[in-house]
């Protein structure tokens, strides 16, 4: 299967590149454990495979000439955004919600008082009717 061999070579080359970037010497005899479609795969860089060639990164003494650097135009400065006064909006919303809550609670209190008064009036009326009848037991 040619694609598997190509995949293994690509993995080995990638590992060699990573090791060359990190400064470690590539170890061709160390296996690289990967997980293939059919289970774990032991990948080693084959001895007959061409050595990976990577372009050398520029050294610290690399200094381009002025002709190589394109002229940099000055970027326009961003316009500062106007600060939104959200504090007033939040405070007014909180005040509105608190006022609505208090109104709701007052409505409940009025309804509860009216119900209690009506119930107590019924009880008093019932007691008034029954208090006129004499007690026979005593």
Secondary structure as UniProt FT lines:
FT   HELIX           2..22
FT   STRAND          32..36
FT   TURN            37..38
FT   STRAND          39..43
FT   TURN            47..48
FT   TURN            60..61
FT   TURN            66..68
FT   HELIX           86..131
//
